Amino acid sequence: MGLRLAVALAFVCVVSSVASAEEPSPQQKIALVAKPSVVRVWGAYIADFEFDGQKFQEAIGGTGTGFFITADGYVATNAHVVSDIYGGDLLAKKQLVEAAQKELYQSYRDVMSRMTDAQLSRIFDQLKLIKLDRRAYIVLQNGDKLDYEIKQTGVPGSGRDCAIIKVKTQNAPALPIGDSTKSQVEDHVIVIGYPGVADAKDLLDEKSELQPSVTDGAVSALKHATTGEQLLQISAAITHGNSGGPAIDQHGNVIGLATFGTEVQGFNFLVAASTLLDFVKDAKVELKPSDSLKLWQDGLQHYWDDEYTDAISKFEELETQWPQHSEAHGLVLASKQAQKDGKEKKKSDSTGIIVAAASGGAAFLALMIWIVTRGKKKPKVAAVASSGQMYGVAAGASGGIQPVAKTVAIAPGPGSFAMGGLIAVRGQLSGQRFVLSPGGIIVGRQPGVAHILVNDSRASGKHVWIGVDQGRLVAIDQGTTNGTYVNDVMRGRITRQELRDGDYVIVGDPDCLTLQVKLS
């Protein structure tokens, strides 16, 4: 089973078990909504050394937690999570060499303790740094890794232990930041993150390690750091690895970042959201409501209300906006299964028309009214292809020829959506056909992530996403090494390109994979 699908189905099992029994509690809803916005943050250097023919490793830094605060890839975490990265390669090499020398000294203490400084220097000169691995990336819950840049950072181990980092992505499900100055003792709070004690590498499979943990508690005291910043003491358990994770109040807003933990539970501390907002301001980051988070919230509510057609619509739109959202894909599958099992909540005809009109916009409403007033007779449509768009003329309609998005077609059955397909015309997949879906498809080399799997080194793990965005069929390059092209490599690599019937999408090189768009 592919990793992305496995993660999605694991999440579905949790949601389904909650939804099928009773309406989820407010705390469960908050956790389910917020979890997809949380990421693991790597901030470490790992060095390979060689001495006297033997190899060993040293490391500084480690992993923590972060969460999206904007749709375009700004992530909040603790300063101490990324402090070793912030110091740069030269400082990291110095620290790693010193750590390796200490390791040698401890291993050969009996001999080296009797050496002079000059003799020790000659011994240490034989220590060779043969490889330096810089790990400055976040890990999404579907397994994707995105490199980050540090935009703002405070002081580790202080009331300003905050950092703002930036990754390249779009439409991420960003969490809203609340007003921590209004927090009160006994306010409920949940903390989401990646505590190291929950990894249990010898016990858990890979997909389980990608899922964050949720701990539950309350604000137990309102305090301040020696430097004046607000700190919130909480009873929710946090430990190593939780650092930088969001603490979320009963309204679904982030009120702080998990930062300081103790062995005695009930004495854990958050750097307050008010301090985080200072860093957001210094980084000149504009906080806006996240469309993808709203789609996720709406889709979940429809799912919990047994409105599976509406839930599928929201989840598939979410997949189009942010393909990395593996949980949405799983709930599409669960919603379709619920439809087959006859669990869809029935709606009256008038309600169905109103909902459809709201989903489709004014043009769809006008069409519905016309159909009703004409006794539900279907208009005759003559379609011709012209300049990459489809035009239709309804019999007896005024206003002449009106453009209709060619990637949209109404198909029978609840939630179904026909779009056409792709034909591989060059490369090892030549001759194969692939169906386009509303959620889009990913072409690439990574099993479990790519829907069209290309076993060719010229293709990136996740190379190009092809699907509907803002009513148009588009190809979006996923930050690849060898690029994505449309029709001709001489035109240069694309970032985002609208596609028309007959266009060719080239993955890395024409002989790697060339797909032709077929919409009719």
Backbone hydrogen bonds, N-H to C=O, Kabsch-Sander energy under -0.5 kcal/mol:
donor,donor_aa,acceptor,acceptor_aa,energy
4,R,448,G,-1.1
6,A,2,G,-2.7
7,V,3,L,-2.6
8,A,4,R,-2.1
9,L,5,L,-2.9
10,A,6,A,-2.2
11,F,7,V,-2.0
12,V,8,A,-2.3
13,C,9,L,-2.1
14,V,10,A,-1.2
15,V,11,F,-2.4
16,S,12,V,-3.7
17,S,13,C,-1.9
18,V,14,V,-1.7
19,A,15,V,-3.2
20,S,16,S,-2.8
21,A,17,S,-0.8
22,E,18,V,-1.9
29,K,25,S,-2.4
30,I,26,P,-2.3
31,A,27,Q,-2.2
32,L,28,Q,-2.6
33,V,29,K,-2.5
34,A,30,I,-2.2
35,K,31,A,-2.3
37,S,34,A,-2.1
38,V,35,K,-2.0
39,V,66,G,-2.5
40,R,139,V,-1.9
41,V,64,G,-2.2
42,W,40,R,-0.5
42,W,137,Y,-2.9
43,G,62,G,-2.9
44,A,135,R,-1.8
45,Y,60,I,-2.2
46,I,133,D,-2.5
47,A,58,E,-3.0
48,D,131,K,-2.6
49,F,47,A,-0.5
49,F,56,F,-3.3
50,E,128,K,-2.2
51,F,54,Q,-3.0
54,Q,51,F,-2.0
56,F,49,F,-2.0
58,E,47,A,-2.0
60,I,45,Y,-2.1
62,G,43,G,-1.4
64,G,41,V,-2.7
65,T,243,S,-3.2
66,G,39,V,-2.5
67,F,76,A,-1.5
68,F,37,S,-2.0
69,I,74,Y,-2.8
70,T,74,Y,-1.2
73,G,70,T,-1.1
75,V,165,I,-3.1
76,A,67,F,-2.5
77,T,163,A,-2.1
81,V,78,N,-0.7
82,V,78,N,-0.8
82,V,79,A,-0.7
83,S,79,A,-0.7
86,Y,82,V,-2.3
87,G,83,S,-1.4
88,G,85,I,-1.3
91,L,87,G,-0.5
92,A,88,G,-2.0
93,K,89,D,-2.9
94,K,90,L,-2.1
95,Q,91,L,-2.4
96,L,92,A,-2.6
97,V,93,K,-2.7
98,E,94,K,-2.1
99,A,95,Q,-2.1
100,A,96,L,-2.4
101,Q,97,V,-2.6
102,K,98,E,-2.1
103,E,99,A,-2.0
104,L,100,A,-2.3
105,Y,101,Q,-2.6
106,Q,102,K,-2.5
107,S,103,E,-1.9
108,Y,104,L,-2.2
109,R,106,Q,-0.8
112,M,108,Y,-3.0
113,S,109,R,-2.3
114,R,111,V,-1.4
115,M,112,M,-1.3
120,L,116,T,-2.5
121,S,117,D,-2.3
122,R,118,A,-1.8
123,I,119,Q,-2.0
124,F,120,L,-2.9
125,D,121,S,-1.6
126,Q,122,R,-0.5
126,Q,123,I,-1.4
127,L,124,F,-1.5
128,K,50,E,-2.6
128,K,126,Q,-0.5
130,I,48,D,-2.5
130,I,128,K,-0.8
131,K,48,D,-1.3
133,D,46,I,-3.1
134,R,132,L,-0.6
135,R,44,A,-3.1
135,R,133,D,-0.6
136,A,134,R,-0.8
138,I,146,L,-2.6
139,V,40,R,-2.6
140,L,138,I,-0.5
140,L,144,D,-2.8
143,G,140,L,-1.8
146,L,138,I,-2.2
148,Y,136,A,-1.9
149,E,166,K,-1.9
151,K,149,E,-0.6
151,K,164,I,-2.7
152,Q,164,I,-1.8
154,G,162,C,-2.7
155,V,160,R,-0.8
158,S,155,V,-1.1
161,D,158,S,-1.1
162,C,160,R,-2.3
163,A,77,T,-2.3
164,I,152,Q,-2.9
165,I,75,V,-2.7
166,K,149,E,-2.4
167,V,73,G,-2.3
168,K,147,D,-0.5
169,T,167,V,-0.9
172,A,71,A,-2.7
174,A,172,A,-1.5
175,L,68,F,-2.6
178,G,176,P,-0.5
178,G,254,V,-2.7
180,S,178,G,-0.9
182,K,179,D,-1.5
183,S,180,S,-1.5
186,E,219,V,-3.4
187,D,184,Q,-2.0
189,V,217,G,-2.3
190,I,248,I,-2.1
191,V,215,T,-2.5
192,I,246,P,-1.9
193,G,213,S,-2.2
194,Y,241,G,-0.9
196,G,240,H,-3.7
198,A,195,P,-1.8
199,D,196,G,-1.4
200,A,196,G,-0.6
203,L,200,A,-2.5
204,L,200,A,-2.7
209,E,205,D,-1.4
210,L,206,E,-0.7
210,L,207,K,-0.6
211,Q,208,S,-1.2
213,S,193,G,-3.4
215,T,191,V,-2.5
217,G,189,V,-2.4
219,V,187,D,-2.3
220,S,218,A,-0.5
220,S,233,Q,-2.7
221,A,233,Q,-1.5
223,K,221,A,-0.6
223,K,231,L,-2.6
225,A,229,E,-2.9
228,G,225,A,-2.1
231,L,223,K,-3.1
232,L,270,L,-1.7
233,Q,221,A,-2.6
233,Q,231,L,-0.5
234,I,268,N,-2.8
235,S,218,A,-2.3
242,N,239,T,-2.5
244,G,258,A,-3.2
245,G,242,N,-2.7
247,A,256,G,-2.5
248,I,190,I,-3.0
248,I,246,P,-0.5
249,D,253,N,-2.7
250,Q,188,H,-0.5
252,G,249,D,-1.9
254,V,176,P,-2.7
255,I,247,A,-2.8
256,G,247,A,-1.0
257,L,271,V,-2.5
258,A,245,G,-2.6
259,T,269,F,-2.2
260,F,269,F,-1.4
265,Q,263,E,-0.8
267,F,264,V,-1.1
268,N,234,I,-1.4
269,F,260,F,-3.0
270,L,232,L,-2.4
271,V,257,L,-2.1
272,A,230,Q,-1.4
272,A,270,L,-0.5
273,A,255,I,-2.3
275,T,272,A,-0.8
276,L,272,A,-1.7
277,L,273,A,-2.5
278,D,274,S,-0.8
278,D,275,T,-0.6
279,F,275,T,-1.3
280,V,276,L,-2.2
281,K,277,L,-2.3
282,D,278,D,-2.3
283,A,279,F,-2.2
284,K,281,K,-1.3
285,V,280,V,-2.4
287,L,285,V,-0.6
288,K,286,E,-0.5
291,D,289,P,-0.6
294,K,290,S,-2.0
295,L,291,D,-2.4
296,W,292,S,-2.1
297,Q,293,L,-2.6
298,D,294,K,-2.8
299,G,295,L,-2.7
300,L,296,W,-2.4
301,Q,297,Q,-2.2
302,H,298,D,-2.4
303,Y,299,G,-2.3
304,W,300,L,-2.9
305,D,301,Q,-1.7
306,D,303,Y,-1.5
307,E,302,H,-3.0
308,Y,306,D,-1.0
311,A,307,E,-2.2
312,I,308,Y,-2.8
313,S,309,T,-1.9
314,K,310,D,-2.1
315,F,311,A,-2.9
316,E,312,I,-2.8
317,E,313,S,-1.8
318,L,314,K,-2.3
319,E,315,F,-2.4
320,T,316,E,-1.7
321,Q,317,E,-2.1
322,W,318,L,-3.2
325,H,322,W,-2.2
326,S,324,Q,-2.0
328,A,325,H,-0.8
329,H,325,H,-1.0
330,G,326,S,-1.4
331,L,327,E,-1.8
332,V,328,A,-1.7
333,L,329,H,-1.7
334,A,330,G,-2.1
335,S,331,L,-2.4
336,K,332,V,-2.3
337,Q,333,L,-2.0
338,A,334,A,-2.1
339,Q,335,S,-2.1
340,K,336,K,-2.1
341,D,337,Q,-1.8
342,G,339,Q,-1.7
343,K,338,A,-2.6
345,K,306,D,-2.9
352,G,348,S,-2.4
353,I,349,D,-2.1
354,I,350,S,-2.1
355,V,351,T,-2.8
356,A,352,G,-2.6
357,A,353,I,-2.5
358,A,354,I,-2.3
359,S,355,V,-2.2
360,G,356,A,-2.7
361,G,357,A,-2.1
365,L,361,G,-1.8
366,A,362,A,-2.5
367,L,363,A,-1.8
368,M,364,F,-2.4
369,I,365,L,-2.6
370,W,366,A,-2.3
371,I,367,L,-2.4
372,V,368,M,-2.6
373,T,369,I,-2.8
374,R,370,W,-1.3
375,G,372,V,-1.5
376,K,371,I,-3.8
377,K,371,I,-0.5
382,A,393,V,-0.9
383,A,381,V,-0.6
384,V,391,Y,-1.3
386,S,389,Q,-2.2
389,Q,386,S,-1.9
390,M,404,V,-0.8
391,Y,384,V,-1.5
392,G,402,Q,-1.3
393,V,382,A,-0.8
395,A,380,K,-1.4
397,A,394,A,-2.3
402,Q,392,G,-1.2
404,V,390,M,-2.0
408,V,405,A,-1.5
411,A,409,A,-0.5
411,A,416,S,-0.5
416,S,413,G,-1.4
418,A,409,A,-0.6
421,G,518,K,-3.2
422,L,434,F,-3.0
423,I,516,Q,-2.1
424,A,432,Q,-2.7
425,V,423,I,-0.7
425,V,514,T,-2.6
426,R,514,T,-1.2
428,Q,512,C,-0.7
430,S,427,G,-1.8
431,G,424,A,-3.7
432,Q,429,L,-2.3
434,F,422,L,-2.9
436,L,420,G,-2.3
440,G,437,S,-2.0
441,I,466,I,-2.5
443,V,464,V,-2.9
444,G,452,I,-2.2
445,R,460,S,-2.1
446,Q,461,G,-2.5
449,V,446,Q,-1.6
450,A,446,Q,-2.5
451,H,442,I,-2.2
452,I,442,I,-2.2
453,L,451,H,-0.7
454,V,444,G,-2.9
455,N,453,L,-0.6
456,D,454,V,-1.9
459,A,456,D,-2.1
463,H,443,V,-1.9
464,V,443,V,-1.9
465,W,476,I,-2.5
466,I,441,I,-2.6
467,G,474,V,-2.0
468,V,438,P,-0.5
469,D,472,R,-2.9
472,R,469,D,-1.2
474,V,467,G,-3.0
475,A,497,Q,-2.6
476,I,465,W,-2.9
477,D,475,A,-0.5
477,D,495,T,-1.8
478,Q,463,H,-2.6
485,Y,506,I,-2.3
487,N,485,Y,-0.5
487,N,504,Y,-2.9
488,D,486,V,-1.9
491,R,488,D,-1.6
492,G,489,V,-1.5
494,I,484,T,-3.0
497,Q,475,A,-2.4
499,L,473,L,-3.3
502,G,517,V,-2.6
503,D,500,R,-2.3
505,V,515,L,-3.3
506,I,485,Y,-3.3
506,I,504,Y,-0.6
507,V,505,V,-0.5
507,V,513,L,-3.0
508,G,483,G,-1.9
508,G,506,I,-0.9
509,D,507,V,-2.5
512,C,509,D,-1.7
513,L,509,D,-1.7
514,T,426,R,-1.7
515,L,505,V,-2.7
516,Q,423,I,-3.1
517,V,503,D,-3.0
518,K,421,G,-2.8
